[in-house]
Amino acid sequence: MTLNEIQDEIIDDFELFDEWMDKYNWLIELGNRLEPINPKHKNNKNLIEGCQSKVWLHAELDNGKIMFTADSDAIITKGIVALLVKVMSGRKPEEIKDADLYFIDRIGLKENLSPTRSNGLLAMMKQMKLYGLAFYTKLNSSF
């Protein structure tokens, strides 16, 4: 599936719920389904700055694609990072650095998060895009 097809699927999933409490419960479920991060990657180097809760994000390049793993100590935040991993993992660096993550606005996520969680969401997105840029630069440098 393309990055946009996955975003559209997430939008469709969230449209099944009328109430935000149901959407929060869905986020928690997504967090529970998140592939566990290797414990050795749960370190300060992979801790995302700007999040109220602890969020660890690890990225590695595998056959030209970035594979993300993540975890959080907060259940809703873990669901949010699970959404981002679902959309961004397994993509080429160029796709990630240039990604338009429109699903966040379309599902109303930012408006329904506390300001600190919203800042954390932006920090997670920024970090993933920085990984995309770093791996893109590494793959396309002439050194």
Number of C-alpha atoms within 10 A of each C-alpha: 7 11 18 15 11 16 24 16 13 18 18 14 13 22 13 10 13 9 10 13 10 13 19 20 14 17 22 20 16 20 24 16 12 19 14 11 16 11 8 6 17 19 12 11 10 15 20 19 16 17 19 15 19 18 25 23 22 22 19 15 17 11 9 14 21 25 18 22 22 24 27 22 11 14 18 22 25 26 24 23 26 26 20 21 21 18 23 28 19 20 19 19 28 17 19 26 19 11 16 12 16 12 21 18 11 16 19 13 17 16 11 13 16 10 12 13 19 19 17 24 22 15 17 24 19 14 18 24 20 15 21 26 18 15 23 20 13 12 13 9 8 6 5
